[in-house]
Amino acid sequence: MKPHILLTNGRVVNVYSGEILPHNVAVSGEKICYVGPSEDLMDSETRVIDVKGSFILPGFFDAHAHADLFYHPFSYANHVVPRGTTCFFNDGHDLANAIGVTAYLKTMNQLSNSFLSAYTGIPAAAPPYPEVEGGELWSDRDLEKAYAFDNVLSLSEITPYLRLINEDPVLKKRIQAAREQGRLVEGHTTGANWDKLNVLATAGVTSCHESLKSEDAMERLRLGYYVMLRHGSIRQDLPHLAEAVHRSKAFDTSRIMLVTDGIFPDHLISWGNMDWVVAEAVNQGIDPVRAIQMATINPARYFRLDHLLGGVAPGRMAHLLVVDSLERPTPRLVLSKGAIAAEDGVLSVAPLPTPEPDMGNRPFNIGFLSAETFQVACRESLEKVPVIKIVNQTVTTLEGVCLRERNGFYQPEGDILTATLISRDGAMRGQGFVQGFCSGLSGLASTVAHETHGLLVIGQRAADMARAAEDVLEMGGGISMVRNGVVQARVSLPVGGVCSRKSVPDLAQEITAFHGLLADAGCTLTYPLWTLGFLTFTSVLKVRLTYRGIYDVKAEKIIF
């Protein structure tokens, strides 16, 4: 079969041998049909593209993406393909929990059938701790239904790994069922010591993206994990992890991958995607071809897709990048599934459509909210009130604080805020206090509340908290900031209450403006909206807000 596209005069980066070879690449349909020196391949209908000595790489494969960080996966795909990410694994437990089983599987199917290759995990622990976060959002039957889909490759990251350490029978059974179905199990093993890593590997966990230093990565490699080196918006760890690659390179780095763990909309605009991650790996002294291996063939091998993806070779999917520099591999030409998908950073295929706002099946039926809803009654037995103190973007600690009282309710002041989390059906309400977000914040509400995504409201003025909550619910989900009864900033997230319908650039502008107003109000956090959403994430130390109140993660109990 004659090719419809022939790339000539290229330097092919061969991720199988580590060589750079002066080869041509021919594409027929969605696949590569020839790689080598011959030019006697074309007919009158073949489009010949002279790349003039540029490098030809496999498309990048992000093995641990979050394609639902305020943007929708469709908008994400439209934006990252021109940056060279032609394949990603979406650890989409947030969107999966927010819109439900049927809608989530439909979304991922639409992505898989589009102009790029998209795969997903499904949540085995949703929510992480049902006793304090409400009932299971994905049943055993739902998981079984999902295994019928070829693009479901794994269980999403097991964030409550303490449940496995404690021999939780429900979670162990789900992991065993996944492995029997031939699926992998993504790990979230932050802070796990050698003995705990042994237990988690025995339970069936296959990977981890939570190494914070090179020795963490080495320990996981020694115990047979596939190790993902994270460099994205949530954490930028490559400066601390690159040493693990240097220590392993004389033997084997095939079990090491580069991943983003998600990049926020404004960062996608200013930084890039996997092209930026690979460039940073090179900046940390990793050989460019090895860095490209860790962003292409290594994830393909991990997910057992290397017969189809990850390299420039006959029979593989024609995900191809033409780049002028291996040190900064942002492509000037992208082929995805055999079609020219982007040129000079601009998508050249029909973009994925704007998602429908009502595609979720977990509506908000909270009912009437008043200022009184957001007041916290005094506890006479407490001399000091437990407060969630923000340490950094993701970590919190516990602080005991004496709070003023008035009319039987606590009156937070300074940088202490009242915090309320309400379940989508209005049946559960947990309350507490937060310190270190922003001094004097009047009212801020959000439906991005990792991982259950109820209604999260913080502030010092109960009436403004109620108004912000009302505004968010009127939008069908989103984020709203109110002062003196007036909405000052809002971001509409009508898809499941967690995703916008806007493009990445338009959404980035909204978030930047929102953050600007928070900064003007005195907020000094790096990325406040994500810190806000993480206040409810029960798998990161130390204390979090749940539907039952303030939860001590390590002690595994409600303390307020």
Salt bridges, closest charged atoms under 4 A:
ASP91 OD2 - HIS64 ND1 3.75
ASP91 OD1 - HIS93 ND1 2.78
ASP94 OD1 - HIS450 ND1 2.77
ASP94 OD1 - HIS453 NE2 2.67
GLU136 OE1 - ARG174 NH1 3.56
ASP140 OD1 - ARG174 NE 2.76
GLU157 OE2 - HIS64 NE2 3.02
GLU157 OE2 - HIS66 NE2 3.33
GLU157 OE1 - HIS188 ND1 2.72
GLU157 OE1 - HIS209 NE2 3.23
GLU167 OE1 - LYS172 NZ 2.63
ASP168 OD2 - ARG163 NE 3.30
GLU210 OE2 - HIS188 ND1 3.20
GLU210 OE2 - HIS209 NE2 3.15
GLU210 OE2 - ARG230 NH1 3.06
GLU215 OE2 - ARG222 NH1 2.79
GLU215 OE1 - ARG247 NH1 3.18
ASP216 OD1 - LYS213 NZ 3.17
ASP237 OD2 - ARG230 NE 3.13
ASP237 OD1 - ARG235 NE 2.99
ASP261 OD1 - HIS64 NE2 3.34
ASP261 OD1 - HIS66 NE2 3.04
ASP261 OD1 - HIS209 NE2 3.79
ASP261 OD2 - ARG230 NH1 2.93
ASP275 OD2 - ARG83 NH2 2.83
ASP324 OD1 - ARG332 NE 3.01
GLU413 OE1 - ARG404 NE 3.05
GLU451 OE2 - HIS450 NE2 4.00
ASP464 OD1 - ARG461 NH1 2.86
GLU470 OE1 - ARG467 NH1 3.18
ASP471 OD1 - ARG490 NH2 2.79
GLU510 OE2 - LYS502 NZ 2.43
